[in-house]
Amino acid sequence: MNAPRRVAVIGAGYAGLSAAVTLAAAGVQVAVFESATVLGGRARRVSAQGREFDNGQHILIGAYTRLLELMRRVGVPADAVLRLPFELRFAEGFALRSLWWPAPLGLLGGLLLARGAAFAERWGAVRFIRALRADGFRVEPDCSVDELLARHRQDGSIGRYLWRPLCVAALNTPPRFASAAIFATVLRDSLAGAADASDLLLPRVDLSRLFPEYAAEYLRSRGGEIRAGHRVRSATRDLAVDGEPFSAIVVAVGPHQLQPLAEIVGPIPAFGYQPIYTCYLQFPPPIRLPLPMLGLASGLVHWVFDHGALLDAPGRLACVISAQGDHQRMSKDELIAACRRELALALGPLPDPQWTQIVAEKRATIACTPGLERCGPETATPGVFLAGDYTDPEYPPTLEAAARSGVRAARRAMERS
């Protein structure tokens, strides 16, 4: 296989940089075009009110093998994430932690010992995982996650605190609309995967530093270019970007950003989208969570992260609200007030926050609905390939799906010549 002489990558999010790193590792010269000045796409560092934080809260899991491999390749230090055994703890009292036993016994044992659910429900959850395993974690025909859970009697506390939160966290789609087939894939590779596949990896640096900036340094060390702050004006069927010729082009922007490149990309499915809201509240430093990540199940907020424990920002709590909901119709003041009320129910009386900030990614991900039509890396133009979390054939739109898609597109580009 002969590598192409030079490849353009349009977009410096996790997908584009995964493609660029894969190409550079194979000796291909790469030029990355990014309209923003900060790398990372929809998982990046932002600045507001003179402060820096992420445009959303992301976590990794041990099953993210492709992304973790790329992070190691570009030199991301191991302590950039806090690695913990799988644990879900909710303010309402539910708690589940995987045991240090060989897979799948660790998860099954953890389920049987979980607090906050009747034993019959916990045993039912074990039977649910076993039934999915017996079916090869395939759901045919596809249906909603709610339908799948009802079929296996996974309602009550185990549905409220385990399966539905996992669905929203992984698919960013409400369970009544979410694809059971995609959800089963997530369970296959995480909870039912290898012993460390379900580990939680909580970032201890901002999302631009977690991978994109190390990737950029890796590319430059191999003769590649990162053209940040460069908005592509034209990409043509003769494989030129702004008049500059290339051997192949990887387009790694969100599907809603493809219209200016429609001439070379061609038609793509009409996706629906789901939002993610992250509400930052800075309290006096004594305020902290009992652990770095806490679930809430009684209101709008799904998860709270303690940035004092993770990012050396004492007193800063990040409230994450995934997928569509009533919060989309609330004002900033109403949303912050709701977060404060829900935090107070979990932590007790709280002082006024010193500052607050809401980051609303209104098209954070595509909606993972049953029978979701995907588009792969191929486009209407030979030599032009798509990368992005929406192109993965089986994964939900996660950082791992972005990394997988970038590697896939890079390999197609190298196969071309």
C-alpha positions in Angstrom: 0.0 0.0 0.0 1.5 3.3 -1.1 0.7 6.3 1.1 -0.7 9.4 -0.7 1.7 12.2 -1.1 -0.2 14.8 1.0 -3.7 14.8 2.6 -5.9 17.6 3.7 -8.0 17.2 6.8 -10.8 19.7 7.2 -11.7 20.0 10.9 -9.6 19.6 14.0 -12.0 17.9 16.4 -11.3 14.4 17.7 -12.3 12.8 14.4 -10.1 15.0 12.2 -7.1 14.8 14.5 -7.5 11.0 14.8 -7.3 10.8 11.0 -4.4 13.2 10.9 -2.4 11.3 13.6 -3.1 8.0 11.8 -1.8 9.5 8.5 1.2 11.0 10.1 2.2 7.8 11.8 2.2 6.2 8.4 4.6 8.8 7.0 1.9 10.9 5.2 2.2 14.6 5.1 -0.9 16.2 6.5 -2.4 19.7 6.6 -5.2 20.2 9.0 -7.6 23.1 8.4 -9.6 24.4 11.4 -11.8 27.5 11.4 -11.6 27.9 15.2 -8.5 29.0 17.1 -8.9 26.3 19.7 -8.6 22.6 18.8 -11.2 20.0 19.7 -14.4 20.7 17.8 -17.4 19.9 20.0 -15.0 18.8 22.8 -12.8 21.8 23.4 -11.7 24.5 25.9 -13.7 27.7 25.8 -13.3 31.1 27.4 -15.9 33.3 29.0 -16.0 35.9 31.7 -12.2 35.8 31.7 -12.2 32.1 32.7 -11.5 28.8 30.9 -13.5 25.7 31.0 -14.8 23.0 28.7 -17.7 23.5 26.3 -19.2 20.3 27.8 -18.4 17.6 30.3 -17.1 14.3 28.7 -15.9 11.1 30.3 -14.1 8.2 28.7 -14.5 4.5 29.6 -12.0 1.7 29.3 -13.7 0.3 26.2 -12.5 3.4 24.3 -9.7 1.4 22.9 -9.1 3.4 19.7 -9.0 6.8 21.4 -6.8 5.5 24.2 -4.4 4.0 21.7 -4.2 7.4 19.9 -3.7 9.2 23.2 -0.8 7.0 24.1 0.7 7.4 20.6 0.8 11.2 20.8 2.2 11.2 24.3 -0.8 12.1 26.5 0.4 11.2 30.1 -1.5 8.6 32.0 -2.5 11.0 34.8 -4.4 13.2 32.3 -7.4 11.0 33.4 -8.5 9.7 36.7 -9.2 6.0 36.2 -11.8 4.4 38.5 -13.6 1.1 38.5 -17.1 1.4 37.2 -19.3 3.0 39.8 -22.6 4.7 39.8 -23.7 6.6 42.9 -26.9 8.7 43.0 -27.8 11.3 45.6 -31.1 9.5 46.0 -29.3 6.4 47.5 -28.6 4.0 44.6 -25.1 2.8 44.4 -23.4 0.2 42.2 -19.7 -0.6 41.9 -18.1 -3.3 39.8 -16.0 -5.7 41.9 -12.4 -6.6 41.2 -13.3 -10.0 39.8 -12.6 -11.4 36.3 -15.1 -10.3 33.7 -18.1 -10.7 33.6 -18.2 -11.7 37.3 -17.1 -8.2 38.5 -20.2 -6.5 37.0 -22.6 -9.4 37.9 -21.4 -9.3 41.5 -21.7 -5.6 41.6 -25.2 -5.8 40.4 -26.2 -8.3 43.1 -24.7 -6.1 45.8 -26.1 -2.8 44.5 -27.8 -0.6 47.1 -31.2 1.1 46.5 -32.9 -1.6 44.5 -34.8 -4.7 45.6 -32.9 -8.0 45.2 -35.5 -9.2 42.6 -34.6 -6.2 40.5 -30.9 -6.7 40.9 -31.2 -10.4 39.9 -33.4 -9.3 37.0 -30.7 -7.0 35.8 -28.2 -10.0 35.8 -30.7 -12.0 33.8 -31.1 -9.0 31.4 -27.4 -8.9 30.6 -27.3 -12.7 30.2 -30.2 -12.6 27.8 -28.5 -9.9 25.7 -25.3 -11.9 25.7 -27.3 -15.0 24.5 -28.6 -12.9 21.6 -25.1 -11.7 20.7 -26.1 -8.2 21.9 -28.2 -7.8 18.8 -31.7 -6.3 18.9 -33.6 -7.2 15.8 -35.8 -5.6 14.8 -34.5 -2.4 16.4 -36.8 -0.7 18.9 -36.6 2.0 21.6 -34.6 1.4 24.8 -37.9 1.8 26.7 -39.4 -1.0 24.7 -36.4 -3.2 25.3 -36.4 -2.5 29.1 -40.2 -3.2 29.3 -39.8 -6.5 27.4 -37.2 -7.6 30.0 -39.0 -6.1 33.0 -36.2 -3.6 33.7 -38.4 -0.9 35.3 -38.5 0.3 38.8 -35.3 1.4 40.5 -32.9 -0.6 38.3 -34.3 1.1 35.2 -34.4 4.6 36.8 -30.8 4.5 38.2 -28.9 2.2 35.9 -30.2 1.5 32.4 -31.9 4.8 31.6 -29.0 7.0 32.9 -26.6 4.8 30.9 -28.7 5.2 27.8 -28.8 9.0 28.1 -25.1 9.3 29.0 -24.0 7.1 26.0 -26.6 7.9 23.3 -27.5 11.4 24.4 -31.1 10.5 23.4 -34.1 10.0 25.7 -34.8 6.2 26.2 -38.3 6.5 24.7 -36.7 7.6 21.4 -33.2 5.9 21.7 -32.1 2.9 19.6 -32.0 -0.4 21.6 -29.6 -1.8 19.1 -27.0 0.9 19.7 -27.6 0.7 23.4 -26.9 -3.0 23.3 -23.6 -2.4 21.5 -22.6 0.0 24.3 -23.4 -2.7 26.9 -21.5 -5.3 25.0 -18.3 -3.4 24.9 -18.5 -1.8 28.3 -20.4 -3.6 31.1 -20.1 -6.9 29.4 -16.7 -6.4 28.0 -13.2 -7.0 29.4 -12.5 -6.5 33.0 -11.3 -2.9 32.6 -13.7 -2.0 29.7 -16.2 -0.5 32.1 -13.7 1.6 34.0 -14.5 5.3 34.2 -11.8 7.7 32.9 -12.5 11.2 34.1 -10.5 14.0 32.5 -8.1 15.9 34.7 -7.2 18.4 32.0 -9.4 20.4 29.7 -10.7 18.7 26.6 -8.4 20.5 24.2 -5.4 19.4 26.2 -6.7 15.8 26.7 -5.9 14.8 23.1 -6.1 17.6 20.4 -3.1 19.7 21.5 -0.9 16.7 22.0 -2.0 15.5 18.5 -1.1 18.8 17.0 2.4 18.6 18.6 2.8 15.1 17.2 1.8 16.2 13.7 4.2 19.2 13.7 7.0 16.9 14.9 6.4 14.9 11.7 6.2 17.8 9.3 2.5 18.2 9.4 0.6 21.5 9.6 -2.2 22.8 11.8 -3.8 25.8 10.3 -6.0 27.0 13.1 -8.2 30.0 12.5 -8.5 29.1 8.8 -12.0 28.7 7.4 -12.0 26.7 4.2 -13.5 28.7 1.4 -13.6 26.0 -1.3 -12.9 22.3 -1.7 -13.2 21.0 -5.2 -13.6 17.6 -7.0 -10.0 17.8 -8.2 -9.0 17.5 -4.6 -7.9 21.1 -4.0 -8.6 23.0 -0.8 -8.6 26.7 -1.3 -6.8 26.1 -4.6 -4.0 24.0 -3.0 -3.8 20.5 -4.4 -3.9 17.3 -2.3 -3.9 13.6 -2.9 -6.9 13.0 -0.7 -9.2 15.0 1.6 -10.7 13.9 4.9 -13.8 16.0 5.8 -14.2 15.9 9.6 -16.9 18.5 10.5 -20.3 18.0 11.9 -23.1 16.9 9.5 -24.9 20.2 9.9 -21.7 22.0 8.7 -21.4 20.0 5.5 -23.5 22.3 3.2 -20.6 24.4 2.0 -18.9 21.2 1.0 -21.9 19.6 -0.6 -20.3 19.6 -4.1 -17.7 17.1 -3.1 -19.5 15.2 -0.3 -22.8 14.6 -1.9 -26.1 13.8 -0.1 -26.1 12.6 3.5 -29.0 11.4 5.7 -31.2 14.1 7.3 -30.2 13.6 10.9 -32.0 14.8 14.0 -30.0 16.4 16.8 -29.9 16.3 20.6 -28.4 19.0 22.9 -26.1 18.8 25.9 -26.2 21.6 28.5 -23.4 22.0 31.0 -24.1 24.4 33.9 -21.0 25.5 35.8 -21.5 26.9 39.4 -18.6 28.2 41.3 -19.1 27.9 45.1 -16.7 28.8 47.9 -13.9 26.1 48.0 -15.3 24.1 51.0 -18.2 23.0 48.7 -17.4 19.5 47.3 -19.1 16.3 46.2 -18.6 13.1 48.1 -16.8 11.7 45.0 -15.8 13.1 41.7 -19.0 12.2 39.8 -22.5 12.0 41.3 -25.8 11.1 39.7 -29.1 12.9 40.2 -32.4 11.4 39.2 -35.1 13.6 40.6 -35.0 16.7 38.3 -33.3 18.1 35.3 -29.7 17.4 36.1 -28.3 14.0 35.2 -24.7 14.1 36.5 -22.6 16.5 38.6 -18.8 16.6 38.4 -16.5 18.0 41.1 -13.8 20.1 39.4 -12.0 20.5 42.6 -11.3 16.8 42.6 -10.6 16.6 38.9 -9.2 19.9 37.6 -7.8 21.7 40.7 -10.8 24.1 40.6 -12.1 23.8 44.2 -15.8 24.6 44.6 -16.6 24.4 40.9 -19.4 22.0 40.1 -20.4 21.1 36.6 -24.1 20.0 36.2 -24.8 18.1 33.0 -28.2 17.9 31.4 -28.2 15.5 28.4 -30.7 15.2 25.5 -33.9 17.2 25.0 -36.2 18.3 27.8 -37.9 21.1 29.6 -34.6 22.9 30.3 -34.5 24.0 26.6 -37.4 26.4 27.3 -35.9 27.9 30.5 -34.0 31.1 30.8 -30.4 31.1 32.2 -31.6 32.3 35.6 -34.3 29.6 35.7 -31.9 26.9 34.7 -29.2 28.0 37.3 -31.9 28.2 40.0 -33.0 24.6 39.1 -29.4 23.4 39.3 -29.0 25.0 42.7 -32.2 23.5 44.1 -31.2 20.0 42.9 -27.7 20.4 44.3 -29.0 21.5 47.6 -31.2 18.4 47.8 -28.1 16.3 47.3 -25.6 18.2 49.4 -27.6 20.2 51.9 -27.9 24.1 52.1 -25.6 25.9 49.7 -24.3 29.5 49.6 -24.8 31.7 46.6 -22.5 30.8 43.8 -19.7 33.2 43.1 -20.3 32.9 39.4 -22.2 30.8 36.9 -21.9 29.8 33.3 -24.1 27.8 31.0 -22.7 26.2 27.9 -25.4 24.9 25.6 -24.4 22.7 22.6 -27.8 22.6 20.9 -26.6 20.1 18.2 -24.2 18.3 20.4 -24.9 14.9 18.8 -27.1 13.3 16.2 -30.2 11.6 17.7 -29.6 7.8 18.1 -33.0 6.6 17.1 -34.1 3.1 16.0 -33.1 2.2 12.5 -30.7 5.2 12.3 -29.3 5.6 8.8 -25.6 6.2 8.8 -23.2 7.4 6.2 -19.8 5.8 6.0 -16.5 7.3 5.0 -17.2 7.2 1.3 -18.5 10.3 -0.5 -19.6 11.3 -4.0 -16.0 12.3 -4.9 -13.3 9.7 -5.2 -10.5 10.7 -2.8 -12.8 12.6 -0.4 -13.7 10.7 2.8 -15.9 11.6 5.8 -14.9 11.3 9.4 -17.1 12.1 12.4 -18.9 10.4 15.2 -22.1 10.2 13.1 -20.3 8.0 10.5 -19.6 5.0 12.8 -21.7 2.0 11.8 -22.6 0.9 15.3 -21.4 3.2 18.0 -23.3 6.2 19.4 -21.8 9.7 18.9 -19.0 9.6 21.4 -15.3 10.5 21.5 -14.5 6.9 20.7 -16.8 6.9 17.7 -15.0 10.1 16.5 -11.6 8.4 16.9 -12.7 5.3 15.2 -14.1 7.2 12.3 -10.9 9.3 11.9 -8.8 6.1 11.7 -11.2 4.6 9.2 -11.1 7.6 6.9 -7.4 7.8 7.1 -7.0 4.2 6.1 -9.3 4.8 3.1 -7.2 7.8 2.1 -4.1 5.7 2.2 -5.7 2.8 0.3 -6.6 5.3 -2.5 -3.1 5.4 -3.8 
